């Protein structure tokens, strides 16, 4: 009886311990649910374009009005990394059945010292999954922008963008969008006037430049 009571106690303790781990919320799960609910409330149509990624996408409020002839969904979620998008790929991208996807991830990863190779692995997993679902899907990987507040890690961003460019050149159906050059001056320095006071997020003028960069893809 003692053995049975001990076994039952051990089983219960194990369930409580592991159960508490399972109950923990996945990072960004609540925000992703809110994004999904917002989109479902207004409706959407398959075959459109999905822009997703971190806050630079989320804060592009004029995105749909800039490209009025294209059905666009903005599923950006602030503070996210490439691994977060990988975890939430279905609710943020796949379920909307888009014909094209624009992805901005890597910026926060680099600032958090995530190795470039690790970022690229997550992005490759994302691309592979999307292409398995729809081989004709157009995928655009957006290069990291040159934010003044993160200039101390400039070299990391340059290396990441080069890796991103080479990846797109080596893989069919994937295109690289360079945002670095258009947001720097003739000397190669970041332009503070294109950013909000935090010197991290683009202001209206910065997004106007982005609109010009993205026009050829519509």
N, C-alpha and C positions, 0 to 999 in steps of 0.2 A: 504493500500500500504506500509506503514511504517513497518508493521508486516512482510509482505512478503519480503521486502528488507532486514530486519534484519535477517530473517530466511535463506535467500539465502546467506547472508554474513557469518552467523554462519556455514552453511554447507560447504562453500568454505574454511573457516578458519580451520575447523575440518579436511577436506580432506588434506589440505596442512600440517597440524601438524602431523596427523597420517601417511600421505604418506611419510613424511621425515623419519619417524621411519622405515617404510617398506623398504625404499631405502638403509638403512644402510647395509653394507656388513656383512654377517655372518662370525665370526672368522675363518680364514684359508680357506675361500671359494676360494680365488684366487690361493693359493698353491694347493688346491685339484683339481681345474680345470687344472692346469699345469701338475700335476701328471697323471691325466686321459688322457690328450692330448698326453703326452709322451708315455704312454703305448699303446694307440690306434695307434700311428704312427708306432710302431714296431710289433704290433699284440700280441695276447695272446690266450691261449686255456683254455677252461673250464676244471675243474677237477684237476687243479694244486694246488699249495700252495700259500697262501697270507701271507706275513709278514707285519704287520702294527703296528702303535703306534707312539711314539715320536722319538726324534732325535737319540737315541741309535739304533733304527731300520733303520732310514733313512741313517745313516752314515756307515752302514754295507755294504760297497761297494763290498766286495768279496763274498757276500751271494750266488749268483747264481753259481759262479765258485767253491765254497766249496762243493756244492751239485749238480754236473753236470747232474745227472740222474733224477733230479726232476725239473719240470717246476715251477719256482718261480717268484712271483711278489712282489716287495718291494714298498709298498705304505705308508711308514713312513713319517710323517710330523712333523718337528721339533717344539718343544715347546708345543705340544699338551697335553691335559688332557683327561681323560676317557670320560668326557662329550662331548668333541670335536669329538672324534671318534664316539660316539653315534649319534651325529648330522650328520656326514658324512659317515655313515656306508654303505649306498648304493653305492655311487661312488667309495669308497675305497676298498670295500670288496664284497658286495652282487652281483653287476653286473658282476663280473668276474666268478661267479659260481664255487668257489673253493671246493675242497674236504676236505681241512684242512686249518685252520687259526691259525696263531701265533700272539698273541697280547701282546704288551709291553706298558702298561699305568699304571699310578699311581705315577711314579717318580716325575714328575712335579707337580702333585696334592699335594703330601705330602710336597714338598718344599714351595708351596703356601698356606699351612695350610688348605687344603681341608680335612674335616673329613674323616676318613677311611670308615665310614658307607656310606657316600655320594659317595665315589669312588666305593665301592662295589655295590651300587645300580645301578650306570651307567654300570658297567661291567656285572651285572646280566641282565640288559635290553638288552645289546648287545648279550650276550649268548642266551637269550630267543628268540630274533628275528632271530638269525642265525639258531637256532634249529627248529624254526617254518618253516623256508624256506626249510631247508634240515636236517631232523632228523638224518641222517647218517654222517653229517659233523663232523670232528674231530677238536676240539677246544683246543688250548693250551694257558694258561695264564702264562706269564713269570713274575717271581718274580722280584721286584725292585733290582737293583744292589747297592753295597756299595761304593758310590762315596766319595772320600776323601773330596771334597769341600762341601759336604752336611752331613758330619759326625756328626755335632752338633745335627742333628735330627735322629740319628741312631735308637733310640727306636721307633720312629714313623714308620720307615721303617720295623723294625723287627715285629711290631704289624701288619702292613699291610700284610707282607708276610705270617704271620701265618693265617690271615683271608683268604688270597687267597688260601693257602694250604687246609684249612678246607672246603672252598667253593667247591673246585675241588673234594675233597673226598666225598662230599655230593651230587654231581650232575653227572649223567651219561654223558659220551661223552665229559667231560672236564678234562684236565690234567694240573697239575702244573709243571712248570719247574723252579727249584731252581738255581739262578745264584749267590746267596750270598756267599755260602761256598767256591766255587771255586775261588772267587775273594778276599778272605781274607787270612791272614797268620795263623800260628799255634796259635797265641794269639787272633785271632778273629778280627784283625784290617785290614782296607782296605789296599791294596797294590798300592802305588802311581805309581810304575813302569809300571802298566798296563793301565795307563790313559794318555791322552794328557796333554799338559801344563795347561789346564783349570781345571785339576783334576776332571772333570765331565764326559767327553766322553772317551770311550775306544780307546786305540791305537791298532796297528796291533797285538801286543802280546796279548792284552785283547780279541780281536776278535778270535784269534786262540784258546783261552780257551773256548770261546762261541761255536765255531765250534765243539769242542770235546763234549760239553754239549748237543748239538742238534743232533749229529750223531745217537744216539739210536732211534730218532723219524723219521728216513728216511730209 
